[in-house]
Amino acid sequence: MTRPSQLTADARDEALSGLPGWAYDAADKAIKKTFKFADFSEAWAFMNRAALLAEKMDHHPEWFNVYNRVEVKMTTHDADGVTDLDIRMATAMEAFAA
């Protein structure tokens, strides 16, 4: 299995331009977003869908949940920064939240 490569700043920024609300955090070398849902049940359903995909991809988010809010941080520790795996998970999360 090939290790993922960190995206260039230009590639990362271009990918983020298509992901509303996602931002790069240089200190954490990660992309982040806070999702807000109607209630806890919707937030939990979102997290469940994301968790199933994370297991399938073997690429897991760092997240924090309180009631209807889910704060997500994506980074690829093996690459010490943002990779295509993070962008793919963020893109899927956008679809799950829609």
Buried (B, 14 or more C-beta within 10 A) or exposed (E): EEEBEBBEEEBBEEBBEEBEEBEBEEEBBBBBBEBEBEEEEBBBEBBEBBEEBBEEEEBBBEBEBEEBEBBBBBBBEEBEBBBBBBBBBBBBBBEBBE
